[in-house]
Amino acid sequence: MSKTCLECGDKIIGREDKKFCSDGCRNAYNNKMNKDQNNLMRNINNKLRKNYRILCELNPEEKGKTTKTKLLSKGFDFEFFTSMLQTKTGNTYFFLYDQGYRALEDDFYMLVKKDN
């Protein structure tokens, strides 16, 4: 009894438990199966990476200040961050991994870097 590749339908030669005729077919099959989920995750991760790069660029000294206008002009998206920190004094910091920011008055933002 011969088995056929789940991707292309070709005859499979080799181990009894093989499902694909080649690595290319295995990759193509799995990419198709995970396409929607992967696109969503890829888009979110791209936004997180972009936000992180912007904060790193604007915060080279590990603590600084910037404006909302400057963040937005670079493409920063305030909806995407990895964690939040509420301080004892009631301030809320939003973090992208180790880079964080907090809203100040007059559309200014405090930029900080977490110690690892």
QUINORFEN-V956307 format. One record per residue. N is the residue number from 0. OMEGA is omega as a letter, one per 40 degrees, with the letter a starting at -180 (NA if undefined). Layout:
# QUINORFEN-V956307
n = <N N>
omega = <OMEGA OMEGA>
This chain:
# QUINORFEN-V956307
n = <0 1 2 3 4 5 6 7 8 9 10 11 12 13 14 15 16 17 18 19 20 21 22 23 24 25 26 27 28 29 30 31 32 33 34 35 36 37 38 39 40 41 42 43 44 45 46 47 48 49 50 51 52 53 54 55 56 57 58 59 60 61 62 63 64 65 66 67 68 69 70 71 72 73 74 75 76 77 78 79 80 81 82 83 84 85 86 87 88 89 90 91 92 93 94 95 96 97 98 99 100 101 102 103 104 105 106 107 108 109 110 111 112 113 114 115>
omega = <a i i a i a a i i i i i i a a a i i a a a i i i i i a i a i i a a a a i a i i a i i i i i i i i i i a i i i i a a a a a a i a a i i i a a i a a i i a i a a a i a i i i i a i a i i i i i a i a a i a i i i i i i i i i i i a i i i i NA>
